[in-house]
Amino acid sequence: MADQTTVVTGAETPEAFLADRQAFWHSWTHFVIGTTIGVVILLILMAIFLV
């Protein structure tokens, strides 16, 4: 069988790990806020045009 090597490209220092987690959290909250706003706009438009 062939050997499979594992390459870890994650943060190596505590500061880099914290920066990586903060960047992820920033992206995640932007996604959640954008999706929530989109759903609210969709519901308002449905309330206007379907009633």
C-alpha positions as CSV (number, residue, x, y, z in Angstrom):
1,M,0.0,0.0,0.0
2,A,1.1,3.5,-0.6
3,D,1.9,5.8,2.3
4,Q,-0.2,8.8,2.7
5,T,1.4,11.9,4.2
6,T,-0.5,14.5,6.2
7,V,0.3,18.2,5.7
8,V,-0.9,20.5,8.5
9,T,-1.2,24.1,7.3
10,G,-2.9,25.5,10.4
11,A,-1.7,28.1,12.8
12,E,1.4,27.2,14.7
13,T,1.5,29.9,17.4
14,P,-1.2,30.9,19.9
15,E,-1.3,34.4,18.3
16,A,-1.8,32.9,14.8
17,F,-4.4,30.5,16.1
18,L,-6.3,33.4,17.7
19,A,-6.1,35.5,14.5
20,D,-7.4,32.5,12.5
21,R,-10.3,32.0,14.8
22,Q,-11.2,35.7,14.8
23,A,-11.1,35.8,11.0
24,F,-13.4,32.8,10.9
25,W,-15.8,34.3,13.4
26,H,-15.9,37.6,11.5
27,S,-16.7,35.7,8.2
28,W,-19.3,33.6,10.0
29,T,-21.1,36.5,11.5
30,H,-21.2,38.4,8.2
31,F,-22.7,35.3,6.6
32,V,-25.4,34.9,9.3
33,I,-26.3,38.6,9.2
34,G,-26.5,38.7,5.4
35,T,-28.6,35.5,5.3
36,T,-31.0,36.9,8.0
37,I,-31.4,40.2,6.2
38,G,-32.1,38.3,2.9
39,V,-34.8,36.1,4.6
40,V,-36.4,39.2,6.2
41,I,-36.5,41.0,2.9
42,L,-38.0,37.9,1.2
43,L,-40.7,37.6,3.9
44,I,-41.6,41.3,3.6
45,L,-41.8,41.1,-0.2
46,M,-44.0,37.9,0.1
47,A,-46.3,39.7,2.6
48,I,-46.6,42.7,0.2
49,F,-47.2,40.8,-3.0
50,L,-49.0,37.7,-1.9
51,V,-51.6,39.2,0.3
